[in-house]
């Protein structure tokens, strides 16, 4: 699962093998600030969500997918940003998977 995120425009794109598409604004929950931390979320599909938490030059991205009668699958990635960085591309792999137990 590969994504591109623009911090200034608060836009998210899903990157597939041969194309990419923007996650529509209707699936975006506007972010809010808690102290110096910015939190926003996107609904990617049925029972699939992406949460972004940005603080200073660090961002934590969490992907959550839930199945009926099953534990959710969680992936988490921490990204360090350059001072003037506006966009980032990130990909979740099995190493980013969080054990639910």
C-alpha positions as CSV (number, residue, x, y, z in Angstrom):
1,X,0.0,0.0,0.0
2,X,1.6,3.2,-1.2
3,X,0.4,6.8,-0.7
4,X,1.4,10.4,-1.3
5,X,0.3,13.1,1.1
6,X,0.5,16.9,0.7
7,X,0.6,18.7,4.1
8,X,-0.3,22.2,2.9
9,X,-3.3,21.1,0.8
10,X,-4.2,18.2,3.1
11,X,-4.6,15.9,0.1
12,X,-3.9,12.1,-0.1
13,X,-3.3,10.0,-3.2
14,X,-3.3,6.2,-3.4
15,X,-0.5,5.0,-5.6
16,X,-1.1,1.7,-7.6
17,X,1.3,0.0,-9.9
18,X,0.5,2.0,-13.0
19,X,-1.6,4.9,-11.8
20,X,-2.6,6.9,-8.8
21,X,-5.8,8.6,-7.6
22,X,-6.8,11.2,-5.1
23,X,-8.9,10.2,-2.1
24,X,-12.0,12.3,-2.4
25,X,-12.7,15.1,-0.1
26,X,-15.9,13.5,1.1
27,X,-13.8,10.7,2.5
28,X,-11.5,13.1,4.4
29,X,-12.2,14.1,8.0
30,X,-10.9,17.6,8.4
31,X,-8.0,17.7,10.8
32,X,-7.8,19.4,14.1
33,X,-5.0,20.6,16.4
34,X,-4.2,19.5,19.9
35,X,-1.4,21.7,21.2
36,X,1.3,21.5,18.4
37,X,0.0,18.2,17.0
38,X,-2.2,18.0,13.8
39,X,-4.5,15.0,13.4
40,X,-6.5,14.1,10.3
41,X,-8.1,10.9,8.8
42,X,-9.2,9.5,5.5
43,X,-11.7,6.7,4.8
44,X,-10.1,4.6,2.0
45,X,-12.9,2.0,1.5
46,X,-15.3,-0.2,3.5
47,X,-13.7,-0.5,7.0
48,X,-10.4,1.0,5.9
49,X,-9.0,4.1,7.4
50,X,-5.7,6.1,7.3
51,X,-4.9,8.4,10.3
52,X,-2.1,11.0,10.1
53,X,-0.6,12.7,13.2
54,X,1.9,15.4,12.5
55,X,3.9,17.1,15.2
56,X,6.8,19.5,14.3
57,X,8.9,17.6,11.7
58,X,7.6,14.1,12.5
59,X,4.5,12.3,11.2
60,X,2.9,9.1,12.3
61,X,0.7,7.3,9.8
62,X,-1.6,4.5,10.7
63,X,-3.6,2.3,8.4
64,X,-6.4,0.3,9.9
65,X,-8.6,-2.3,8.3
66,X,-11.3,-4.2,10.1
67,X,-13.0,-7.4,9.1
68,X,-16.3,-8.7,10.5
69,X,-15.8,-11.0,13.5
70,X,-12.0,-10.5,13.4
71,X,-9.3,-8.4,14.9
72,X,-8.4,-5.3,13.0
73,X,-5.2,-5.2,10.9
74,X,-3.0,-2.2,11.8
75,X,0.1,-0.8,10.1
76,X,2.1,2.1,11.4
77,X,4.9,4.1,10.0
78,X,6.9,7.1,11.5
79,X,8.3,9.6,9.0
80,X,10.8,12.3,9.7
81,X,10.3,15.4,7.5
82,X,12.7,17.9,6.2
83,X,12.1,21.5,7.5
84,X,10.5,22.7,4.2
85,X,9.0,19.4,3.0
86,X,5.5,19.8,1.7
87,X,4.8,16.3,0.3
88,X,5.9,12.8,1.3
89,X,5.4,9.4,-0.3
90,X,5.2,6.4,2.0
91,X,4.5,2.7,1.7
92,X,3.3,0.2,4.2
93,X,5.0,-3.2,4.3
94,X,4.7,-6.3,6.5
95,X,7.5,-4.8,8.7
96,X,5.1,-1.9,9.5
97,X,2.3,-4.3,10.7
98,X,1.4,-4.0,14.4
99,X,0.5,-7.1,16.3
100,X,-2.9,-6.7,17.9
101,X,-2.2,-9.0,20.8
